[in-house]
């Protein structure tokens, strides 16, 4: 006896598969004309859709990062929000630049005023040094004369 004759013939191609309905209302769902698609399980639920594929034929926007179909208005609105933030930041930076330039001009003026005051004080210091030198020479002359007078008085006695 051969092994093949002991097995019953394979009739699996002739078997009809019957599935049991797990949902009692499945027939109602099948009759609906419009059915909402289940939420797509994307790789990244928090994707900001930075890279967009524009399909001219299907008129759709698809995120190249996560593959989600993106609503055009929502995407344009998010880009507009970003542009508005950039605009606001640029205005703030320009105000800061104007404030810094004003402050820089004030500092330059203060530097010029300080240099002028230093120059004035240097002139006064130079004048005082000249007066001190002159008074020192006069003191030296008077001290020398006083010594000469003392020497003359001391020799005449």
DORO-31104 format. One record per residue: x, z, y of N, C-alpha, C in turn. Coordinates in steps of 0.1 Angstrom, whole numbers. Layout:
<pts>
nc1,nc3,nc2,cac1,cac3,cac2,cc1,cc3,cc2
X,Z,Y,X,Z,Y,X,Z,Y
...
</pts>
This chain:
<pts>
nc1,nc3,nc2,cac1,cac3,cac2,cc1,cc3,cc2
8,0,-12,0,0,0,9,0,12
4,-7,21,12,-8,34,6,2,44
14,6,54,9,15,64,-1,9,73
-1,-3,75,-11,-10,84,-25,-9,79
-26,-10,66,-40,-11,60,-47,3,60
-39,14,61,-45,27,61,-52,31,74
-47,25,85,-53,28,99,-65,19,101
-75,25,108,-86,17,111,-83,7,122
-90,-4,123,-86,-14,133,-89,-9,147
-80,-13,157,-81,-9,171,-92,-17,178
-103,-10,181,-114,-16,188,-115,-12,203
-104,-7,208,-105,-2,222,-108,-12,232
-106,-25,230,-110,-35,239,-125,-36,240
-132,-33,230,-147,-34,229,-154,-22,234
-147,-11,238,-153,1,242,-156,1,257
-168,5,260,-172,6,274,-170,20,278
-164,21,290,-161,35,295,-173,40,304
-178,51,301,-188,57,308,-182,69,316
-185,70,328,-180,81,336,-192,90,340
-189,102,340,-199,112,344,-198,114,359
-210,114,365,-211,117,379,-209,131,382
-199,134,391,-197,148,394,-205,152,406
-209,142,414,-217,145,426,-231,140,424
-241,149,425,-254,146,423,-260,136,433
-254,136,445,-259,127,456,-250,115,458
-243,111,447,-234,99,448,-242,86,451
-254,85,446,-262,73,448,-266,72,463
-268,83,470,-272,83,484,-260,78,492
-248,83,488,-236,79,496,-233,64,494
-237,59,482,-235,44,479,-244,36,487
-256,41,491,-266,33,499,-263,33,514
-253,41,519,-251,41,533,-243,28,537
-247,23,549,-240,11,555,-227,15,561
-226,26,568,-214,30,575,-209,43,569
-196,43,565,-190,54,559,-177,57,566
-176,70,570,-164,74,577,-152,75,567
-141,70,570,-129,70,561,-124,84,561
-118,88,550,-112,101,550,-99,101,558
-96,113,563,-84,114,572,-72,110,564
-64,102,571,-51,97,565,-41,108,564
-35,109,553,-25,120,551,-11,113,555
-8,115,568,4,109,573,16,118,569
28,112,570,40,120,568,42,131,578
39,128,590,40,138,601,27,139,608
21,151,607,8,153,613,9,154,628
21,158,633,23,160,648,31,149,654
30,137,649,37,125,654,32,122,668
41,119,677,37,115,691,36,100,692
38,93,682,37,78,681,47,72,692
60,75,690,69,69,700,72,54,699
70,49,686,73,35,684,60,29,679
55,19,686,42,13,683,44,-2,679
37,-6,669,37,-20,665,24,-26,670
24,-36,678,13,-43,684,9,-55,675
-3,-55,669,-7,-66,661,-17,-75,670
-12,-87,674,-21,-95,683,-33,-100,675
-31,-103,662,-42,-109,654,-53,-99,651
-49,-87,647,-59,-77,644,-63,-69,656
-55,-70,667,-58,-63,679,-57,-48,676
-47,-44,670,-45,-29,667,-31,-25,671
-30,-12,673,-17,-5,675,-15,4,663
-3,2,657,1,10,646,14,17,649
15,30,645,27,38,648,37,33,637
49,30,641,59,26,632,66,38,625
64,50,631,70,62,625,61,67,614
48,69,616,40,75,606,30,66,600
28,54,605,19,44,599,5,45,604
1,55,612,-12,57,616,-17,46,626
-30,42,625,-36,33,635,-39,42,647
-34,37,659,-35,45,671,-46,38,680
-54,47,686,-64,42,696,-56,38,708
-59,25,712,-51,20,724,-53,28,737
-65,32,739,-68,39,752,-61,53,751
-61,60,740,-54,73,739,-39,71,741
-34,60,735,-19,58,736,-15,55,750
-23,46,757,-20,43,771,-22,55,779
-32,63,776,-34,75,784,-22,85,782
-17,86,770,-5,95,768,7,90,775
9,76,775,20,70,783,18,73,798
6,71,803,3,74,817,6,88,821
2,97,812,6,111,814,21,114,816
28,107,807,43,108,807,48,102,820
43,91,825,47,85,837,44,94,849
32,100,848,28,109,859,38,121,860
42,126,849,51,137,849,65,132,854
69,120,851,81,115,856,80,113,871
69,108,876,67,106,890,67,120,897
61,130,892,61,143,898,75,149,898
82,147,887,96,152,887,105,145,897
103,132,899,111,124,909,108,129,923
95,131,925,91,137,939,98,150,941
97,159,931,104,172,932,119,170,935
125,162,927,140,160,929,143,154,942
135,145,947,137,139,961,136,150,972
126,159,970,124,170,979,136,179,979
141,182,967,153,190,965,165,184,972
167,170,970,178,163,976,177,164,991
165,162,997,163,164,1011,167,178,1016
162,188,1008,166,202,1012,181,204,1011
187,199,1001,201,201,1000,209,193,1011
204,181,1014,211,174,1025,210,182,1038
198,187,1041,196,195,1053,205,207,1053
206,214,1041,215,225,1040,229,221,1042
233,210,1036,247,205,1038,250,202,1052
241,196,1060,243,194,1074,245,207,1081
237,217,1078,238,230,1084,252,236,1081
256,234,1068,269,240,1064,280,232,1072
279,219,1073,289,212,1080,290,216,1095
278,219,1101,278,223,1115,284,237,1116
281,246,1106,287,259,1106,302,259,1104
307,249,1096,321,248,1094,328,244,1107
322,234,1114,327,230,1127,328,242,1137
317,249,1137,317,261,1146,327,271,1142
329,274,1129,339,283,1125,353,278,1128
356,265,1126,369,260,1130,371,261,1145
361,259,1153,362,260,1167,365,275,1171
359,284,1164,361,298,1167,375,302,1163
380,297,1151,393,300,1147,403,294,1157
401,282,1161,410,276,1171,411,284,1184
399,289,1189,398,297,1201,406,310,1199
404,316,1187,411,329,1184,426,326,1183
430,314,1177,444,311,1176,450,310,1190
443,303,1200,448,302,1213,449,316,1220
439,325,1217,440,338,1223,452,346,1217
454,344,1203,465,351,1197,478,346,1202
479,333,1205,491,327,1210,494,333,1224
483,334,1232,485,339,1246,489,354,1245
483,362,1235,487,376,1234,501,377,1229
505,368,1220,519,368,1215,529,365,1226
525,356,1235,534,353,1246,534,365,1256
523,372,1258,523,383,1267,532,395,1260
530,396,1247,538,407,1240,553,404,1241
557,391,1239,571,387,1240,576,389,1254
568,386,1264,572,388,1278,573,403,1281
564,411,1276,564,425,1279,576,431,1271
579,426,1259,591,431,1252,604,427,1259
605,416,1265,617,412,1272,618,421,1285
607,423,1291,607,432,1303,611,446,1300
605,451,1288,609,464,1284,624,465,1280
629,455,1274,643,455,1271,652,454,1284
647,446,1294,654,446,1306,654,459,1313
642,466,1313,641,479,1320,649,489,1313
649,489,1299,656,499,1292,671,497,1295
676,485,1296,690,482,1299,693,487,1313
684,484,1322,687,489,1336,687,504,1337
678,510,1329,677,525,1329,690,530,1324
696,524,1313,708,529,1308,720,527,1318
719,516,1325,729,513,1336,728,524,1347
716,527,1351,714,537,1361,719,551,1356
716,554,1344,720,567,1338,735,567,1338
741,556,1334,755,555,1333,762,557,1347
756,551,1357,761,552,1371,760,566,1376
749,573,1373,747,587,1377,756,596,1370
758,593,1358,766,602,1350,781,600,1354
786,589,1358,799,587,1362,802,592,1376
792,593,1385,794,597,1398,794,613,1399
790,620,1390,790,634,1391,803,640,1388
</pts>
